[in-house]
Amino acid sequence: MDLHLNCGTKYAIIEVKSFKTLAKTELAQQQAAHYAKRLSLNQVTIALFVPVEDEDVLNELSGQRIIDGVKVFVSAIGWV
């Protein structure tokens, strides 16, 4: 699911994902970067829902990196 945010001249997207595996999380980041680039955006945020409450795990999954010139932010959100 994607959330498209538009405020005046600012435009952004948030990709909403459920954690399955680390490999799928990596693929989700690459896909989000590609999608943002197609929309001429230089950054994208992924809200990653993870079925744990352990802050160490959530912090490990959260972060930012640059993929193909697009800054990808991952924010892991715990739920049970």
Backbone as CSV, one residue per row, in Angstrom:
resi,resn,N_x,N_y,N_z,CA_x,CA_y,CA_z,C_x,C_y,C_z
1,MET,0.847,-1.159,0.000,0.000,0.000,0.000,0.899,1.230,0.000
2,ASP,0.543,2.231,-0.757,1.292,3.478,-0.837,0.429,4.629,-0.363
3,LEU,1.044,5.530,0.375,0.385,6.771,0.758,1.064,7.890,-0.012
4,HIS,0.292,8.668,-0.731,0.827,9.803,-1.475,0.464,11.064,-0.708
5,LEU,1.481,11.852,-0.374,1.299,13.065,0.400,1.566,14.261,-0.504
6,ASN,0.670,15.233,-0.448,0.808,16.414,-1.278,0.421,17.631,-0.452
7,CYS,1.361,18.557,-0.295,1.108,19.772,0.467,1.718,20.938,-0.310
8,GLY,0.884,21.650,-1.019,1.394,22.736,-1.847,2.273,22.186,-2.946
9,THR,3.536,22.599,-2.940,4.467,22.121,-3.965,5.258,20.901,-3.508
10,LYS,5.032,20.454,-2.279,5.753,19.282,-1.755,4.952,18.004,-2.012
11,TYR,5.673,16.972,-2.413,5.050,15.691,-2.727,5.943,14.586,-2.175
12,ALA,5.352,13.589,-1.548,6.134,12.490,-0.982,5.296,11.216,-1.005
13,ILE,5.987,10.091,-0.841,5.278,8.820,-0.740,5.789,8.047,0.471
14,ILE,4.874,7.294,1.060,5.202,6.364,2.130,4.700,4.999,1.688
15,GLU,5.610,4.046,1.629,5.247,2.667,1.303,4.965,1.957,2.616
16,VAL,3.841,1.271,2.715,3.482,0.525,3.918,3.703,-0.955,3.623
17,LYS,4.562,-1.586,4.445,4.914,-2.990,4.235,4.815,-3.761,5.543
18,SER,4.587,-5.070,5.442,4.633,-5.976,6.581,5.933,-6.770,6.483
19,PHE,6.622,-6.903,7.611,7.870,-7.666,7.616,7.585,-9.143,7.393
20,LYS,8.337,-9.732,6.476,8.252,-11.167,6.227,9.631,-11.787,6.476
21,THR,10.635,-11.334,5.726,12.014,-11.793,5.898,12.936,-10.616,5.607
22,LEU,14.196,-10.756,6.012,15.171,-9.705,5.697,15.345,-9.544,4.190
23,ALA,15.342,-10.656,3.476,15.503,-10.596,2.014,14.353,-9.828,1.371
24,LYS,13.139,-10.061,1.846,11.984,-9.345,1.277,12.004,-7.874,1.668
25,THR,12.561,-7.575,2.833,12.698,-6.178,3.240,13.687,-5.463,2.326
26,GLU,14.773,-6.134,1.995,15.764,-5.582,1.059,15.126,-5.337,-0.305
27,LEU,14.372,-6.290,-0.794,13.684,-6.145,-2.080,12.685,-4.992,-2.026
28,ALA,11.965,-4.854,-0.932,10.995,-3.756,-0.772,11.694,-2.400,-0.852
29,GLN,12.895,-2.294,-0.283,13.645,-1.040,-0.344,14.048,-0.720,-1.784
30,GLN,14.502,-1.725,-2.501,14.886,-1.512,-3.895,13.683,-1.113,-4.751
31,GLN,12.553,-1.779,-4.535,11.340,-1.458,-5.291,10.863,-0.049,-4.969
32,ALA,10.919,0.335,-3.693,10.481,1.670,-3.292,11.376,2.738,-3.923
33,ALA,12.671,2.491,-3.955,13.597,3.445,-4.577,13.299,3.592,-6.064
34,HIS,13.063,2.478,-6.727,12.740,2.510,-8.163,11.443,3.281,-8.407
35,TYR,10.449,3.026,-7.579,9.150,3.704,-7.708,9.308,5.209,-7.486
36,ALA,10.053,5.598,-6.457,10.268,7.020,-6.185,10.988,7.688,-7.354
37,LYS,11.981,7.003,-7.893,12.723,7.560,-9.031,11.812,7.764,-10.237
38,ARG,10.916,6.805,-10.478,9.948,6.953,-11.587,9.056,8.171,-11.387
39,LEU,8.794,8.525,-10.123,7.968,9.691,-9.809,8.799,10.968,-9.679
40,SER,10.097,10.883,-10.018,11.036,12.003,-9.932,11.224,12.501,-8.504
41,LEU,11.158,11.578,-7.544,11.394,11.920,-6.146,12.789,11.448,-5.754
42,ASN,13.420,12.169,-4.837,14.766,11.773,-4.418,14.775,11.062,-3.067
43,GLN,13.579,10.821,-2.495,13.505,10.062,-1.256,12.148,9.384,-1.116
44,VAL,12.133,8.333,-0.281,10.912,7.574,-0.025,11.018,7.020,1.393
45,THR,9.872,6.871,2.036,9.833,6.295,3.376,9.062,4.986,3.330
46,ILE,9.586,3.987,4.033,8.894,2.713,4.183,8.487,2.575,5.641
47,ALA,7.189,2.433,5.876,6.679,2.110,7.206,6.590,0.593,7.248
48,LEU,7.489,-0.024,8.014,7.612,-1.477,8.052,7.002,-2.012,9.347
49,PHE,5.875,-2.678,9.244,5.213,-3.237,10.416,5.798,-4.607,10.725
50,VAL,6.293,-4.752,11.963,7.010,-5.951,12.384,6.289,-6.539,13.598
51,PRO,5.994,-7.836,13.586,5.234,-8.427,14.696,6.080,-8.706,15.943
52,VAL,6.762,-7.681,16.434,7.542,-7.767,17.676,7.427,-6.435,18.412
53,GLU,7.773,-6.468,19.702,7.822,-5.232,20.471,9.241,-4.913,20.934
54,ASP,10.199,-5.756,20.584,11.587,-5.600,21.006,12.211,-4.380,20.306
55,GLU,12.538,-3.355,21.090,13.084,-2.114,20.538,14.405,-2.339,19.811
56,ASP,15.217,-3.284,20.282,16.491,-3.559,19.613,16.265,-4.073,18.195
57,VAL,15.293,-4.956,18.034,14.962,-5.490,16.700,14.435,-4.367,15.814
58,LEU,13.537,-3.557,16.351,12.961,-2.459,15.571,14.041,-1.463,15.155
59,ASN,14.967,-1.151,16.066,16.053,-0.228,15.736,16.982,-0.816,14.682
60,GLU,17.200,-2.115,14.739,18.061,-2.776,13.758,17.448,-2.736,12.351
61,LEU,16.133,-2.845,12.271,15.449,-2.832,10.975,15.237,-1.420,10.431
62,SER,15.276,-0.427,11.302,15.078,0.962,10.889,16.398,1.553,10.408
63,GLY,16.288,2.579,9.592,17.497,3.266,9.142,17.282,3.926,7.800
64,GLN,18.382,4.333,7.207,18.316,4.964,5.894,19.524,4.569,5.068
65,ARG,19.327,4.576,3.775,20.411,4.294,2.831,20.048,4.904,1.490
66,ILE,21.018,4.991,0.628,20.785,5.525,-0.709,20.860,4.371,-1.695
67,ILE,19.803,4.253,-2.493,19.724,3.223,-3.521,19.463,3.917,-4.844
68,ASP,20.392,3.799,-5.765,20.248,4.379,-7.107,19.913,5.875,-7.036
69,GLY,20.560,6.582,-6.111,20.370,8.021,-5.993,19.150,8.446,-5.198
70,VAL,18.412,7.491,-4.650,17.202,7.787,-3.871,17.460,7.444,-2.405
71,LYS,17.180,8.400,-1.513,17.331,8.131,-0.086,16.101,7.359,0.385
72,VAL,16.342,6.176,0.932,15.273,5.300,1.401,15.323,5.267,2.932
73,PHE,14.253,5.724,3.554,14.124,5.708,5.006,13.231,4.524,5.384
74,VAL,13.663,3.719,6.341,12.839,2.619,6.842,12.545,2.891,8.309
75,SER,11.278,2.899,8.637,10.841,3.063,10.025,10.085,1.812,10.423
76,ALA,10.723,0.984,11.278,10.094,-0.250,11.728,9.153,0.065,12.885
77,ILE,7.944,-0.454,12.799,6.889,-0.209,13.780,6.457,-1.548,14.349
78,GLY,6.573,-1.697,15.655,6.221,-2.957,16.289,4.732,-3.075,16.557
79,TRP,4.228,-4.280,16.420,2.815,-4.571,16.739,2.703,-6.052,17.053
80,VAL,1.764,-6.374,17.875,1.473,-7.779,18.174,-0.012,-7.963,18.350
